[in-house]
Amino acid sequence: MKLDILNLDAETVGQIELSEDVFGLPTRADILARMVNWQLNKRRQGTHATKIISQIAGTTKKPYKQKGTGRARQGSLRSPQFRGGAVIFGPTPRSHATDLPKKVRKLALKTALSSKREEGKLVILDVAKTDTHKTKALVARFAKLGFQNVLFIDGSNLDENFVRAARNIPKIDVLPEHGANVYDILRHDTLVLTRNAVEQLEARLK
């Protein structure tokens, strides 16, 4: 399949042949959902914690005698039934990461790229480079292209001026090729790949 290659001035500067193995797969919501859940689970810190009775600061003295008071027997003011006491079966620090085979992760990335191509929301850019780091100049060029909610994926070496100019624009993100991921691709309306990024992605995913 062929797509036009644009530059930042919204001009067509050529065409590129996209691999069917990477950009021509059917959309599978189940694979994409598993991958997004895997990513979000992996990023959770898992540092939530509550104190058990041995960690509560307080006296170890018995509140009152065992018998003869007419009240329920108590052994410690640090017990969970008292204000400031321990928490029973509360959360403890743990990893929320889940397992997902490498083959499924690779398939999910190819499926995400294919879904953007199928929806007509994949744009191929010649190069993502600017002569200045000024945001205003880049905003004007994005307006010509109709870019509003966009993920840019370039090759391994990002242009510093382009990154600095784009990072102040809301809903615009720039990633290197090795940082391409399903969650970021799906949460942006448009995916923009540079010619260099296409070559590197196809070499990695074929």
C-alpha positions as CSV (number, residue, x, y, z in Angstrom):
1,M,0.0,0.0,0.0
2,K,1.2,3.5,-0.8
3,L,0.8,6.7,1.2
4,D,1.8,10.3,0.3
5,I,4.7,11.8,2.1
6,L,4.1,15.4,3.4
7,N,6.4,18.0,4.7
8,L,5.7,20.5,7.5
9,D,4.4,23.0,4.9
10,A,1.6,20.6,4.0
11,E,3.2,19.8,0.6
12,T,3.3,16.4,-0.9
13,V,6.9,15.5,-1.6
14,G,6.6,11.8,-2.6
15,Q,5.2,8.5,-1.8
16,I,6.1,5.6,0.4
17,E,5.3,1.9,0.2
18,L,4.1,0.5,3.5
19,S,4.6,-3.1,4.5
20,E,1.4,-5.2,4.7
21,D,2.9,-7.2,7.6
22,V,3.1,-4.1,9.8
23,F,0.4,-1.7,8.5
24,G,-2.1,-4.1,6.9
25,L,-3.4,-6.2,9.8
26,P,-7.0,-6.3,10.8
27,T,-8.1,-4.4,13.9
28,R,-8.4,-6.6,16.9
29,A,-9.9,-4.8,20.0
30,D,-9.1,-7.8,22.3
31,I,-5.3,-7.6,21.5
32,L,-5.3,-3.8,21.9
33,A,-7.2,-4.0,25.2
34,R,-4.8,-6.6,26.6
35,M,-1.8,-4.5,25.7
36,V,-3.2,-1.3,27.2
37,N,-4.1,-3.1,30.4
38,W,-0.5,-4.5,30.5
39,Q,1.0,-1.0,30.0
40,L,-1.2,0.6,32.7
41,N,-0.7,-2.2,35.2
42,K,3.1,-2.0,34.7
43,R,3.2,1.8,35.3
44,R,1.4,1.6,38.7
45,Q,3.7,2.3,41.6
46,G,2.1,-0.1,44.0
47,T,3.4,1.8,47.0
48,H,0.1,1.9,48.9
49,A,0.3,0.6,52.4
50,T,-1.5,0.6,55.8
51,K,-0.1,-0.1,59.3
52,I,-0.6,-3.4,61.0
53,I,-0.9,-3.5,64.8
54,S,2.9,-4.1,65.4
55,Q,3.6,-0.8,63.4
56,I,1.2,1.4,65.4
57,A,2.9,3.7,67.9
58,G,1.2,3.5,71.3
59,T,1.0,1.8,74.6
60,T,1.1,-1.9,75.1
61,K,-0.8,-1.7,78.4
62,K,-4.1,-3.5,78.6
63,P,-6.9,-0.8,78.6
64,Y,-8.8,-2.2,81.6
65,K,-9.1,-5.4,83.4
66,Q,-10.3,-8.5,81.7
67,K,-13.4,-9.2,83.9
68,G,-16.0,-7.4,85.9
69,T,-16.4,-4.2,83.9
70,G,-19.5,-5.3,81.9
71,R,-17.7,-4.3,78.7
72,A,-16.1,-6.4,76.0
73,R,-12.6,-7.6,76.8
74,Q,-9.8,-5.6,75.2
75,G,-6.1,-6.3,75.0
76,S,-4.7,-3.2,73.2
77,L,-5.7,0.3,72.3
78,R,-3.9,-0.3,69.0
79,S,-6.5,-2.8,67.8
80,P,-8.5,-1.9,64.7
81,Q,-11.7,-1.2,66.6
82,F,-10.2,1.9,68.2
83,R,-9.6,5.2,66.6
84,G,-6.0,5.4,65.4
85,G,-5.6,1.7,65.5
86,A,-4.4,-0.8,62.9
87,V,-6.1,-1.7,59.6
88,I,-7.1,-5.3,59.0
89,F,-6.3,-6.8,55.6
90,G,-5.3,-3.3,54.2
91,P,-3.2,-2.9,51.1
92,T,0.5,-3.7,51.2
93,P,3.3,-2.6,48.7
94,R,3.3,-4.9,45.7
95,S,3.8,-5.0,42.0
96,H,0.6,-4.7,39.8
97,A,2.5,-5.9,36.7
98,T,0.9,-8.7,34.7
99,D,2.4,-11.0,32.2
100,L,2.0,-10.7,28.4
101,P,4.0,-12.7,25.9
102,K,6.4,-10.8,23.6
103,K,4.6,-12.1,20.5
104,V,1.3,-10.6,21.7
105,R,3.0,-7.3,22.5
106,K,4.6,-7.2,19.1
107,L,1.2,-8.0,17.4
108,A,-0.5,-5.3,19.5
109,L,1.9,-2.6,18.2
110,K,1.4,-3.7,14.6
111,T,-2.4,-3.8,15.1
112,A,-2.3,-0.3,16.6
113,L,-0.3,1.0,13.6
114,S,-2.7,-0.8,11.2
115,S,-5.8,0.6,12.9
116,K,-4.6,4.2,12.4
117,R,-3.8,3.5,8.8
118,E,-7.3,1.9,8.3
119,E,-9.0,4.9,9.9
120,G,-7.1,7.3,7.6
121,K,-5.4,8.9,10.6
122,L,-1.9,7.9,9.7
123,V,0.3,10.7,8.2
124,I,3.8,10.1,6.8
125,L,6.1,13.1,7.3
126,D,9.3,13.6,5.4
127,V,11.4,14.9,8.3
128,A,10.4,16.3,11.7
129,K,12.9,19.1,11.8
130,T,12.7,22.9,12.3
131,D,15.2,25.7,12.1
132,T,14.0,27.3,15.3
133,H,12.8,26.2,18.7
134,K,10.1,28.8,18.8
135,T,6.6,27.2,19.5
136,K,4.7,29.9,17.6
137,A,6.3,29.0,14.2
138,L,5.5,25.3,14.7
139,V,1.9,26.1,15.7
140,A,1.4,27.9,12.4
141,R,2.7,24.9,10.4
142,F,0.6,22.5,12.3
143,A,-2.5,24.6,11.5
144,K,-1.8,24.2,7.8
145,L,-1.7,20.4,8.3
146,G,-4.8,20.4,10.6
147,F,-2.9,18.8,13.5
148,Q,-4.6,19.1,16.9
149,N,-4.2,15.9,18.9
150,V,-1.1,14.2,17.4
151,L,1.6,11.7,18.3
152,F,4.8,12.2,16.4
153,I,7.2,9.2,16.1
154,D,10.6,9.9,14.6
155,G,13.7,7.9,14.3
156,S,16.2,7.2,17.1
157,N,17.7,10.7,17.0
158,L,15.1,13.4,17.6
159,D,15.6,16.9,16.3
160,E,16.1,19.1,19.5
161,N,14.5,22.2,18.0
162,F,11.4,20.3,17.0
163,V,11.1,18.6,20.4
164,R,11.5,21.9,22.2
165,A,9.0,23.7,20.0
166,A,6.4,20.9,20.2
167,R,6.5,20.2,24.0
168,N,4.6,23.4,24.8
169,I,1.7,22.6,22.5
170,P,-1.2,20.9,24.2
171,K,-2.1,17.3,23.0
172,I,1.1,17.1,21.0
173,D,3.7,14.5,21.9
174,V,7.0,13.4,20.3
175,L,8.6,10.0,20.8
176,P,11.6,8.2,19.3
177,E,11.0,5.0,17.3
178,H,12.0,2.8,20.2
179,G,9.4,4.5,22.5
180,A,6.5,3.7,20.2
181,N,3.7,2.1,22.3
182,V,0.1,1.1,21.9
183,Y,-1.3,3.3,24.7
184,D,0.1,6.5,23.3
185,I,-0.9,5.7,19.7
186,L,-4.5,5.0,20.7
187,R,-5.0,8.0,23.0
188,H,-4.0,10.4,20.2
189,D,-6.3,11.2,17.3
190,T,-3.6,11.3,14.6
191,L,-0.4,9.3,14.3
192,V,2.5,11.0,12.4
193,L,5.4,8.9,11.4
194,T,8.5,10.2,9.7
195,R,10.1,8.3,6.8
196,N,12.9,7.3,9.1
197,A,10.5,6.0,11.7
198,V,8.6,3.9,9.2
199,E,11.9,2.2,8.1
200,Q,13.0,1.5,11.6
201,L,9.5,0.2,12.7
202,E,9.2,-2.1,9.7
203,A,12.7,-3.5,10.4
204,R,11.9,-4.1,14.0
205,L,8.4,-5.6,13.6
206,K,8.7,-7.7,10.4
